[in-house]
């Protein structure tokens, strides 16, 4: 989030801004080529459905060449980076854990060369025994309360925070109970149809064969026809309803359950920042399947390019440093603060944070960690959140952030990212994406992003959690090929070199139209091609 004018914009940056706004183009000569920053083409609507191959890597495509609002990553590799050699960049991924054995992350996982594997000794004396590939601050913990639940579990101290947490908890619990009714009903409908068809996997056309006059089956058929009509073509009732059931039941059983204590197994005091030697070196956690989110994020940044496996990572010359600090619930401030410091201390130049929450009892610990990262010249890329809210409004504040008053930044090394989908136009911003002229900086691809998940599998996921690592990947590219640039300079390059959003866009689930300038600090989509051109110019200066 950056409401302050950048302190390091070059004349070239201003030229790009002026040219994009005027519909003209400025050019720069790089490696004996005349390269032109990408501006918005006259025709930007994709006239044919996005092919499966394009869909798997749409975030790397180009708005001009492909009429898809990707980040022009492929074009950057061909026209700017070909023949060049960058430095290795370590990218810290503070997340739910990473499957470091994934086939598409081979050679992309950071190794602590100062530590001797398996000897049970803290060889490098950093306080973490055998941290060969990172650290797991959660130990064997997986499920966790939301922060609002943890707050109201304590004695009512009469504070505004307690009252706010209680109000939000009651609202969330009410919605969760309604969701349980809905998912139970849909599962009953699905089971009725499964029994009638005698198979668990079926499509909308299969429902036509159900001609029974049985009232329950007839109602189930009608309901499922409506579900299919409102779903994507690849909708799988068995898989997606089970995913929905797990989400709702986990919310009730763990996130909102005041009797559940997910932290006990860790063995530390989460309210004591000095109790900091806990966890273990199993960076994917006790259940590798539960490392899905972090493995996907790591893949977006660093999957092997051009190997015909899954998707392609944004950045080639990177190593992912796994830091497991995010549970299936709300993360603890202590784990985030210590996780950031761990990544910084072990050489990360970019840190991705695809997490967030609405309450932060120990926010100062995280603020101090952000300052520590700034002092060490580390860029932090953070997801804006998935509530469809204006997070400039104090009632929607999202932590962590880089403004203690939600307005004025206290560091200049944090960039906050919202999500877009693959159709450029008034609906380009994902309906779930948070926004805010002060507290969101830029947007990036975050819908239907195909990347690695545990056990050598691949999956489409969506969220600002996917948009953030797309930007972290571009940041890593810049820091690899133009290492003289500071974290602050890289942040402003990412912001200033982007492609403008349409003049008016629809925001949130209700689709309220709003000027693009009100969606974020820049009103732009991150573009790797433009960013590298600007980095080249700024680095020379």
Secondary structure as GFF3:
##gff-version 3
##sequence-region A 1 541
A	DSSP	alpha_helix	11	22	.	.	.	ID=ss1
A	DSSP	beta_strand	27	30	.	.	.	ID=ss2
A	DSSP	beta_strand	33	36	.	.	.	ID=ss3
A	DSSP	alpha_helix	52	56	.	.	.	ID=ss4
A	DSSP	three_ten_helix	58	60	.	.	.	ID=ss5
A	DSSP	alpha_helix	63	66	.	.	.	ID=ss6
A	DSSP	alpha_helix	73	76	.	.	.	ID=ss7
A	DSSP	pi_helix	77	81	.	.	.	ID=ss8
A	DSSP	beta_strand	89	95	.	.	.	ID=ss9
A	DSSP	three_ten_helix	103	105	.	.	.	ID=ss10
A	DSSP	beta_strand	134	136	.	.	.	ID=ss11
A	DSSP	alpha_helix	147	153	.	.	.	ID=ss12
A	DSSP	alpha_helix	160	197	.	.	.	ID=ss13
A	DSSP	three_ten_helix	204	209	.	.	.	ID=ss14
A	DSSP	alpha_helix	215	229	.	.	.	ID=ss15
A	DSSP	alpha_helix	237	250	.	.	.	ID=ss16
A	DSSP	pi_helix	251	255	.	.	.	ID=ss17
A	DSSP	three_ten_helix	288	291	.	.	.	ID=ss18
A	DSSP	alpha_helix	292	302	.	.	.	ID=ss19
A	DSSP	beta_strand	318	324	.	.	.	ID=ss20
A	DSSP	alpha_helix	333	345	.	.	.	ID=ss21
A	DSSP	beta_strand	348	353	.	.	.	ID=ss22
A	DSSP	alpha_helix	363	375	.	.	.	ID=ss23
A	DSSP	beta_strand	379	383	.	.	.	ID=ss24
A	DSSP	three_ten_helix	394	396	.	.	.	ID=ss25
A	DSSP	beta_strand	414	420	.	.	.	ID=ss26
A	DSSP	beta_strand	442	445	.	.	.	ID=ss27
A	DSSP	beta_strand	449	453	.	.	.	ID=ss28
A	DSSP	beta_strand	457	461	.	.	.	ID=ss29
A	DSSP	alpha_helix	464	481	.	.	.	ID=ss30
A	DSSP	alpha_helix	487	496	.	.	.	ID=ss31
A	DSSP	beta_strand	499	500	.	.	.	ID=ss32
A	DSSP	beta_strand	504	507	.	.	.	ID=ss33
A	DSSP	beta_strand	512	515	.	.	.	ID=ss34
A	DSSP	three_ten_helix	516	518	.	.	.	ID=ss35
A	DSSP	beta_strand	524	525	.	.	.	ID=ss36
A	DSSP	alpha_helix	528	540	.	.	.	ID=ss37
###
